Amino acid sequence: MRSKASINGHSLHPMLVSFPIAFFTGTLVFDLLGWATGKTFYTEIAPVLTIAGLITALGAAIPGVIDLMHTVPPKSSAKQRGIKHGLANVGVLLLFGIALWYRMHCDTPNTAIILLLEVAGAGLLLIAGWMGGTLVSRNQIGIDHRFANAGKWMEFHFTSENGRVEITGHQVLKTDQMMLVHVDGKRIVVAKTEHGFAAFDDHCPHRGGSLAGGTMICGTVQCPWHGSQFDVESGKVKAGPAKAGIPVYALQQVNDRLYLQLP
């Protein structure tokens, strides 16, 4: 899914997280050097790095929260992983922040306590990074992986009247191309097949992947996460690992106008 916090299609969050990772890692390294050598130079640099890490982490968190709320598919394994990733990073900030506060407010800070907090923070940072990497590499969050002839990514928001809504933007769709529409809080894919237009739920029943970000050919859509395939007209499963089918929605085309009917 393409990131909502991006510049020219490049996701901001993965670019910005490298700064707090470097600063927090540097904090621990310099404190270890200070402890090992007894030189105060290293321990004087460490709190400066901590402050830089806290500031840049807050900056990196802003696009991260935007992606969690608006890019990660709802009710999916990626949403749960994203929440854990965010909480782990909050824990990192707390541990390094407590170490900094203790160092600044204690006349004779205990080096062992500082190192213990920073080692715990660095360990949690590794866990958060592992989950973040999974979100990108496995769940493809922030990746615009459009396949050949998929067309430009399109996403629209509509409000229905008594469950009926006119869909716009479909005119530019070519065969085997899809777009994502939000109708009354529901995520629905509108696709053009060889036989006309089809509408189906964006939620893969296996792990909640976004089908709008998948591929479609010959009336079959494939989830980008684990490869489950569904018939876009009937919603039936054509290939696993998904066990259940997907809801489909009625469409009515009147000349160039396309109407969707919610159940």
N, C-alpha and C positions, 0 to 999 in steps of 0.2 A: 504494500500500500504506500502510495506516495505521501511523504511527510507534509503535514499542514504548516510546519515551521521550517521552511526551506528557502533557499535562494537559487533561482534557475534550476530547480529540481534537486539541489544538493541539500540534504538534511543537515540542520544546524547542530542538533544535539551530539551526534558522534564526533563532530569537529571540535566542539567546545569541551568535551569531557577530558580530552588529553591534558588540558591545563591543570585541573585539580588533581588528576592522577599523578602528574609529574611533581606538583608542589607537595602533596601529602607524602609521596614516596621519598622525596628529598628531605622532608622533615625528619622522618624516621632514620634515614641514612646519616644525616648530620648529627642527630642526637646519639646514634650508635658510635659515630666517630669521636664525638666529644667524650663519651663514656670510656671508650677504649684508649684514647690518647691522653685524656685529662686536659685537653686544650679548650679553653672557654670560647675560642673563636667559633668553633662548630656549634656549640650550644647557643651562641648569640644569633647565628644565622637561622637556626631551626624555627624559632617563633615567627620570624619574618615570612618564612615559607608557609607556615601554618595559616597566617593571615591571608596570604595570597591564595592559598588553597580554598579557604572558606569563601572568599569573594568570588573567585572564578567558578566554584561549585554552585553557588547561588545563580550565577549567570547561566550556567549550563542547564540548571534545573528548569528554567523558564520554557525553553523549547521542548524539554523532556515532558513536562506536564501537559503542554499543548498536544504533543503526539499521543500521550496516554489517553487523553480525553477525546481526541478527534480523529486519530489515525488508527490506533489499535482497535480491531473489531470487537464490539461488545459481546459479552457472554462467551468469551473464547479463552482457551488456555493461555494465549498471549496476554490477554487483559490481566489474568491472575498473576502471570509472570511479571508483567510490567509493574503491578502494584508492589510485589515483593522486591523488585529491583529498586523502586523508589524508596520503600521503607528501609532497605539496606543502606542506601546512600544517605538517608537521614541519620541512620545510626553512625555512619562514618563521620558526618559533620559533628554529631554530639560527642563522640569519643575524642576527636582531635580538638574540638572546642573546649571540652572539659580539661584536657591536658594543657591547653593554652591558658585557660583561666587559672588553673592550679599553679602553673609556672609563674604567672604574672602577679598573683595575690599571696603567694607564700614566700616568706623571707628566706627560708632554706628548703626549697623544693626537693623532694626525694626523687632522685633520678630513676630509681626502679619503678616508681608509680607512673612517671611520665612515659617511660619506655613500654610499660605494660599496656597503658591506654593506647599508645600509638601502634603497637604491634597488633592489638585487637582491632583497631581502626583499619590498619593495612590489610588484615585478614578479611575483614568485612568488605573492604574495597575490592578485593579479588573476587569475592562471591558476587558482589553487585556487577562487576565487570563481566563475569561469566554469564550471568543472566542477561545482561545487556547485549552481549555478543550473540546469545541464542535468539533474542528478539530480532536481531538484524539478519543473521545468517540462516536461521531456520524459519522464523515467522515472517521474514522479509518486510519488517516494519521500517518504513523510511526508504524503501527501495522501489523505484519506478521500473519494474521489470516487464515492460510492454513487449509482447512477442511480435514477430514480423506481421505487418498488415493489421495490427490490433487497433490502429487509430489512436488519436489523442485521448488521454484520460479525461473523462467528463463526469461531473457530479453535480446534481441539482437537488433543490429542496422545494417541495410542493405541499399544499394543504388541500385536503379533499372536502367535498360537500356531500354529506350522506354516503361517504365511502367511495365516491366517484371523483376522479381528477383527470384533467387533461395534461398529458405529458408533452413537453416541448424539448427540442434539441435532438429528437430521434431522426430527423431528416438526413443528418450527415452520416448516420451509421451505415456502414457497408456490411455485406454478408460476413458473419462470424465476428462482428464487433459488438461490444457491450458498453453500457454506461450505468452508473450507480445513481439511483434517485432515493431521496428520503421523503416518505409520505406519512404524515402523522406519527413520526417517530420510528417508522419501520424502514429498514434498509432493503430496497428491492432493486434487482438487476433487470434492466430492459435491454434485450438483445435482438439482433436481426439475424434470422436464419434464412435458409434457402426457401422456406415456405412463408415467410413474413416475420412478424414480430412476436416475441415471447417475453413473459415477465415471470421472475421466480425470486425466491428468497435469497438474500446475499449470504446467509449463514450456513456454513457447512456443518451438518449434524455430527461430524466426527470430533473435531476439536475447535470448531467455530471460525475457521478460516473464511476470508472474504472471497466469494466466488467471482465478484466483479474484477478482482485482481488476477483471476486465473486465465485459462485459455478455453476457447470454444471452437469446435469444428464439427460440421455435419450434425448440428442439433445437440451436441454433447458438450457440457461444460466440465472442466477439470479443476479441482481445487488446487491452488498453488502450494499448499503446505504438505499434504501427504498423498495427493494424486487421486482422491476419490472422484468418480465421474457420475454425472447425472444427466438424464434426458431433460432438456429444458422445457419441453412441452407437457410431459406427464409428471415430471419430478421424480421418476423412479431411479433407483440406483442401478448404474450400469457396471460399476467396478468399485471395490472397496478401497480402503478399510471401513468406510462408512456403512452402517447397517440400515439406516433409515433414509427415506427419500427427502426431497425438499418441497415446501409448499410452492405452488404455482398460482398465478393470478390471471384473471380474465382481462383480455384486451379487446378493444373495439376500434377499428380504424374506419374513419369517415373521411374520404378523400385524403387530404394530407394531415388530418388531425387524428391524434391517437389518444384514446381514453383508457384509463386503468380503473378497474373495479375491485375494491377491497372486499373481502368476505364479511 
